[in-house]
Amino acid sequence: FFFIRSNPKGIIYERWRHMHGCARFFNAVRDTVTDKFVMTYKAGEPKPSKLPGVAK
């Protein structure tokens, strides 16, 4: 797949799908600078108000 969208530096909220496992959707918080996941949370849950280990 090819997506054209902005790619801001820093923390972003994304929806992912576990394609090679249970095929369920989940939400992820990812740092685009390091490409590391900060945390994940269930689909349908609101965005977390505080992120573990991330300074504001």
Biopython code that builds the backbone (N, CA, C, O; Angstrom):
import numpy as np
from Bio.PDB.StructureBuilder import StructureBuilder

atoms = [
    (1, "PHE", "N", (0.831, -1.179, 0.000)),
    (1, "PHE", "CA", (0.000, 0.000, 0.000)),
    (1, "PHE", "C", (0.874, 1.240, 0.000)),
    (1, "PHE", "O", (1.991, 1.235, 0.516)),
    (2, "PHE", "N", (0.351, 2.286, -0.580)),
    (2, "PHE", "CA", (1.073, 3.550, -0.664)),
    (2, "PHE", "C", (0.161, 4.658, -0.156)),
    (2, "PHE", "O", (-0.951, 4.833, -0.653)),
    (3, "PHE", "N", (0.631, 5.398, 0.826)),
    (3, "PHE", "CA", (-0.152, 6.479, 1.406)),
    (3, "PHE", "C", (0.608, 7.785, 1.262)),
    (3, "PHE", "O", (1.811, 7.848, 1.516)),
    (4, "ILE", "N", (-0.096, 8.816, 0.856)),
    (4, "ILE", "CA", (0.495, 10.148, 0.800)),
    (4, "ILE", "C", (-0.129, 10.953, 1.931)),
    (4, "ILE", "O", (-1.322, 11.256, 1.908)),
    (5, "ARG", "N", (0.678, 11.291, 2.905)),
    (5, "ARG", "CA", (0.208, 12.076, 4.040)),
    (5, "ARG", "C", (1.407, 12.760, 4.679)),
    (5, "ARG", "O", (2.558, 12.427, 4.398)),
    (6, "SER", "N", (1.114, 13.714, 5.537)),
    (6, "SER", "CA", (2.210, 14.399, 6.222)),
    (6, "SER", "C", (2.892, 13.431, 7.186)),
    (6, "SER", "O", (2.275, 12.477, 7.660)),
    (7, "ASN", "N", (4.142, 13.676, 7.466)),
    (7, "ASN", "CA", (4.906, 12.816, 8.360)),
    (7, "ASN", "C", (5.593, 13.690, 9.408)),
    (7, "ASN", "O", (6.802, 13.912, 9.344)),
    (8, "PRO", "N", (4.809, 14.188, 10.378)),
    (8, "PRO", "CA", (5.395, 15.087, 11.380)),
    (8, "PRO", "C", (6.366, 14.361, 12.301)),
    (8, "PRO", "O", (6.201, 13.171, 12.572)),
    (9, "LYS", "N", (7.372, 15.072, 12.779)),
    (9, "LYS", "CA", (8.308, 14.497, 13.742)),
    (9, "LYS", "C", (7.669, 14.500, 15.117)),
    (9, "LYS", "O", (7.041, 15.480, 15.517)),
    (10, "GLY", "N", (7.831, 13.405, 15.836)),
    (10, "GLY", "CA", (7.329, 13.338, 17.205)),
    (10, "GLY", "C", (6.292, 12.252, 17.407)),
    (10, "GLY", "O", (6.256, 11.264, 16.674)),
    (11, "ILE", "N", (5.455, 12.447, 18.403)),
    (11, "ILE", "CA", (4.462, 11.457, 18.810)),
    (11, "ILE", "C", (3.236, 11.537, 17.908)),
    (11, "ILE", "O", (2.685, 12.617, 17.695)),
    (12, "ILE", "N", (2.812, 10.387, 17.378)),
    (12, "ILE", "CA", (1.588, 10.330, 16.585)),
    (12, "ILE", "C", (0.733, 9.164, 17.068)),
    (12, "ILE", "O", (1.236, 8.206, 17.656)),
    (13, "TYR", "N", (-0.558, 9.263, 16.811)),
    (13, "TYR", "CA", (-1.529, 8.233, 17.181)),
    (13, "TYR", "C", (-1.990, 7.561, 15.897)),
    (13, "TYR", "O", (-2.419, 8.231, 14.958)),
    (14, "GLU", "N", (-1.900, 6.227, 15.858)),
    (14, "GLU", "CA", (-2.226, 5.486, 14.642)),
    (14, "GLU", "C", (-3.109, 4.287, 14.974)),
    (14, "GLU", "O", (-3.135, 3.803, 16.105)),
    (15, "ARG", "N", (-3.831, 3.823, 13.956)),
    (15, "ARG", "CA", (-4.581, 2.576, 14.084)),
    (15, "ARG", "C", (-3.833, 1.513, 13.287)),
    (15, "ARG", "O", (-3.482, 1.729, 12.128)),
    (16, "TRP", "N", (-3.592, 0.367, 13.913)),
    (16, "TRP", "CA", (-2.878, -0.736, 13.291)),
    (16, "TRP", "C", (-3.771, -1.969, 13.273)),
    (16, "TRP", "O", (-4.757, -2.055, 14.005)),
    (17, "ARG", "N", (-3.403, -2.918, 12.420)),
    (17, "ARG", "CA", (-4.096, -4.207, 12.369)),
    (17, "ARG", "C", (-3.062, -5.321, 12.445)),
    (17, "ARG", "O", (-2.075, -5.316, 11.709)),
    (18, "HIS", "N", (-3.293, -6.269, 13.335)),
    (18, "HIS", "CA", (-2.385, -7.402, 13.526)),
    (18, "HIS", "C", (-2.675, -8.434, 12.435)),
    (18, "HIS", "O", (-3.397, -9.405, 12.661)),
    (19, "MET", "N", (-2.102, -8.210, 11.249)),
    (19, "MET", "CA", (-2.424, -9.009, 10.060)),
    (19, "MET", "C", (-2.001, -10.472, 10.158)),
    (19, "MET", "O", (-2.725, -11.344, 9.680)),
    (20, "HIS", "N", (-0.871, -10.760, 10.753)),
    (20, "HIS", "CA", (-0.356, -12.131, 10.757)),
    (20, "HIS", "C", (-0.674, -12.870, 12.047)),
    (20, "HIS", "O", (-0.052, -13.884, 12.361)),
    (21, "GLY", "N", (-1.619, -12.372, 12.771)),
    (21, "GLY", "CA", (-2.006, -13.003, 14.039)),
    (21, "GLY", "C", (-3.514, -13.056, 14.147)),
    (21, "GLY", "O", (-4.177, -13.786, 13.410)),
    (22, "CYS", "N", (-4.043, -12.288, 15.057)),
    (22, "CYS", "CA", (-5.478, -12.324, 15.353)),
    (22, "CYS", "C", (-6.305, -11.468, 14.397)),
    (22, "CYS", "O", (-7.533, -11.564, 14.410)),
    (23, "ALA", "N", (-5.678, -10.640, 13.576)),
    (23, "ALA", "CA", (-6.329, -9.752, 12.609)),
    (23, "ALA", "C", (-7.157, -8.653, 13.266)),
    (23, "ALA", "O", (-7.970, -8.015, 12.598)),
    (24, "ARG", "N", (-6.966, -8.426, 14.542)),
    (24, "ARG", "CA", (-7.705, -7.369, 15.239)),
    (24, "ARG", "C", (-7.021, -6.018, 15.052)),
    (24, "ARG", "O", (-5.812, -5.930, 14.838)),
    (25, "PHE", "N", (-7.835, -4.975, 15.141)),
    (25, "PHE", "CA", (-7.318, -3.614, 15.110)),
    (25, "PHE", "C", (-6.924, -3.194, 16.513)),
    (25, "PHE", "O", (-7.518, -3.638, 17.496)),
    (26, "PHE", "N", (-5.918, -2.336, 16.600)),
    (26, "PHE", "CA", (-5.527, -1.748, 17.876)),
    (26, "PHE", "C", (-4.954, -0.366, 17.595)),
    (26, "PHE", "O", (-4.588, -0.058, 16.461)),
    (27, "ASN", "N", (-4.880, 0.446, 18.609)),
    (27, "ASN", "CA", (-4.324, 1.791, 18.491)),
    (27, "ASN", "C", (-2.901, 1.788, 19.029)),
    (27, "ASN", "O", (-2.582, 1.081, 19.985)),
    (28, "ALA", "N", (-2.060, 2.584, 18.403)),
    (28, "ALA", "CA", (-0.667, 2.673, 18.833)),
    (28, "ALA", "C", (-0.240, 4.128, 18.912)),
    (28, "ALA", "O", (-0.668, 4.963, 18.115)),
    (29, "VAL", "N", (0.601, 4.413, 19.876)),
    (29, "VAL", "CA", (1.246, 5.715, 19.995)),
    (29, "VAL", "C", (2.703, 5.470, 19.628)),
    (29, "VAL", "O", (3.384, 4.661, 20.259)),
    (30, "ARG", "N", (3.179, 6.183, 18.592)),
    (30, "ARG", "CA", (4.513, 5.913, 18.067)),
    (30, "ARG", "C", (5.281, 7.215, 17.922)),
    (30, "ARG", "O", (4.710, 8.253, 17.584)),
    (31, "ASP", "N", (6.579, 7.151, 18.180)),
    (31, "ASP", "CA", (7.474, 8.287, 17.987)),
    (31, "ASP", "C", (8.080, 8.162, 16.594)),
    (31, "ASP", "O", (8.807, 7.207, 16.322)),
    (32, "THR", "N", (7.791, 9.110, 15.712)),
    (32, "THR", "CA", (8.281, 9.022, 14.337)),
    (32, "THR", "C", (9.775, 9.300, 14.213)),
    (32, "THR", "O", (10.379, 8.970, 13.192)),
    (33, "VAL", "N", (10.378, 9.900, 15.231)),
    (33, "VAL", "CA", (11.816, 10.167, 15.199)),
    (33, "VAL", "C", (12.595, 8.876, 15.440)),
    (33, "VAL", "O", (13.552, 8.581, 14.724)),
    (34, "THR", "N", (12.182, 8.107, 16.450)),
    (34, "THR", "CA", (12.879, 6.864, 16.792)),
    (34, "THR", "C", (12.207, 5.636, 16.186)),
    (34, "THR", "O", (12.793, 4.554, 16.172)),
    (35, "ASP", "N", (10.979, 5.794, 15.685)),
    (35, "ASP", "CA", (10.159, 4.710, 15.135)),
    (35, "ASP", "C", (9.827, 3.654, 16.188)),
    (35, "ASP", "O", (9.577, 2.496, 15.853)),
    (36, "LYS", "N", (9.825, 4.054, 17.453)),
    (36, "LYS", "CA", (9.499, 3.133, 18.545)),
    (36, "LYS", "C", (8.081, 3.385, 19.028)),
    (36, "LYS", "O", (7.595, 4.516, 19.025)),
    (37, "PHE", "N", (7.424, 2.302, 19.446)),
    (37, "PHE", "CA", (6.096, 2.413, 20.028)),
    (37, "PHE", "C", (6.217, 2.904, 21.464)),
    (37, "PHE", "O", (7.014, 2.377, 22.240)),
    (38, "VAL", "N", (5.434, 3.902, 21.812)),
    (38, "VAL", "CA", (5.387, 4.411, 23.178)),
    (38, "VAL", "C", (4.423, 3.557, 23.986)),
    (38, "VAL", "O", (4.704, 3.196, 25.129)),
    (39, "MET", "N", (3.267, 3.235, 23.375)),
    (39, "MET", "CA", (2.278, 2.384, 24.030)),
    (39, "MET", "C", (1.237, 1.952, 23.006)),
    (39, "MET", "O", (1.164, 2.507, 21.909)),
    (40, "THR", "N", (0.440, 0.965, 23.369)),
    (40, "THR", "CA", (-0.709, 0.551, 22.574)),
    (40, "THR", "C", (-1.931, 0.528, 23.479)),
    (40, "THR", "O", (-1.821, 0.416, 24.700)),
    (41, "TYR", "N", (-3.103, 0.636, 22.851)),
    (41, "TYR", "CA", (-4.353, 0.544, 23.601)),
    (41, "TYR", "C", (-5.439, 0.019, 22.669)),
    (41, "TYR", "O", (-5.314, 0.107, 21.447)),
    (42, "LYS", "N", (-6.494, -0.522, 23.245)),
    (42, "LYS", "CA", (-7.537, -1.197, 22.480)),
    (42, "LYS", "C", (-8.283, -0.245, 21.554)),
    (42, "LYS", "O", (-8.458, 0.935, 21.857)),
    (43, "ALA", "N", (-8.718, -0.786, 20.417)),
    (43, "ALA", "CA", (-9.561, -0.025, 19.498)),
    (43, "ALA", "C", (-10.846, 0.352, 20.217)),
    (43, "ALA", "O", (-11.408, -0.451, 20.962)),
    (44, "GLY", "N", (-11.300, 1.557, 19.995)),
    (44, "GLY", "CA", (-12.511, 2.031, 20.650)),
    (44, "GLY", "C", (-12.265, 2.775, 21.946)),
    (44, "GLY", "O", (-13.149, 3.483, 22.428)),
    (45, "GLU", "N", (-11.078, 2.628, 22.518)),
    (45, "GLU", "CA", (-10.742, 3.371, 23.734)),
    (45, "GLU", "C", (-10.285, 4.777, 23.351)),
    (45, "GLU", "O", (-9.718, 4.966, 22.275)),
    (46, "PRO", "N", (-10.523, 5.767, 24.216)),
    (46, "PRO", "CA", (-10.062, 7.130, 23.912)),
    (46, "PRO", "C", (-8.538, 7.230, 23.975)),
    (46, "PRO", "O", (-7.870, 6.402, 24.595)),
    (47, "LYS", "N", (-8.012, 8.251, 23.326)),
    (47, "LYS", "CA", (-6.568, 8.500, 23.388)),
    (47, "LYS", "C", (-6.173, 8.737, 24.837)),
    (47, "LYS", "O", (-6.896, 9.407, 25.574)),
    (48, "PRO", "N", (-5.034, 8.195, 25.253)),
    (48, "PRO", "CA", (-4.592, 8.416, 26.640)),
    (48, "PRO", "C", (-4.237, 9.885, 26.868)),
    (48, "PRO", "O", (-3.682, 10.550, 25.994)),
    (49, "SER", "N", (-4.568, 10.369, 28.053)),
    (49, "SER", "CA", (-4.257, 11.767, 28.368)),
    (49, "SER", "C", (-2.795, 11.947, 28.768)),
    (49, "SER", "O", (-2.224, 13.021, 28.580)),
    (50, "LYS", "N", (-2.190, 10.895, 29.320)),
    (50, "LYS", "CA", (-0.777, 10.939, 29.704)),
    (50, "LYS", "C", (-0.061, 9.751, 29.083)),
    (50, "LYS", "O", (-0.589, 8.639, 29.058)),
    (51, "LEU", "N", (1.134, 9.992, 28.587)),
    (51, "LEU", "CA", (1.925, 8.932, 27.977)),
    (51, "LEU", "C", (3.064, 8.547, 28.902)),
    (51, "LEU", "O", (3.761, 9.422, 29.416)),
    (52, "PRO", "N", (3.268, 7.258, 29.123)),
    (52, "PRO", "CA", (4.353, 6.830, 30.010)),
    (52, "PRO", "C", (5.723, 7.134, 29.411)),
    (52, "PRO", "O", (5.989, 6.812, 28.253)),
    (53, "GLY", "N", (6.579, 7.752, 30.201)),
    (53, "GLY", "CA", (7.956, 7.994, 29.778)),
    (53, "GLY", "C", (8.145, 9.090, 28.758)),
    (53, "GLY", "O", (9.225, 9.200, 28.177)),
    (54, "VAL", "N", (7.129, 9.911, 28.514)),
    (54, "VAL", "CA", (7.254, 10.981, 27.526)),
    (54, "VAL", "C", (7.116, 12.315, 28.234)),
    (54, "VAL", "O", (6.102, 12.592, 28.874)),
    (55, "ALA", "N", (8.140, 13.133, 28.113)),
    (55, "ALA", "CA", (8.104, 14.468, 28.727)),
    (55, "ALA", "C", (7.361, 15.426, 27.819)),
    (55, "ALA", "O", (7.462, 15.339, 26.595)),
    (56, "LYS", "N", (6.608, 16.346, 28.422)),
    (56, "LYS", "CA", (5.877, 17.331, 27.612)),
    (56, "LYS", "C", (6.615, 18.634, 27.557)),
    (56, "LYS", "O", (6.152, 19.580, 26.921)),
]
sb = StructureBuilder()
sb.init_structure("model")
sb.init_model(0)
sb.init_chain("A")
sb.init_seg("    ")
for serial, (resi, resn, name, xyz) in enumerate(atoms, 1):
    if name == "N":
        sb.init_residue(resn, " ", resi, " ")
    sb.init_atom(name, np.array(xyz, "f"), 0.0, 1.0, " ", f" {name:<3s}", serial, name[0])
structure = sb.get_structure()
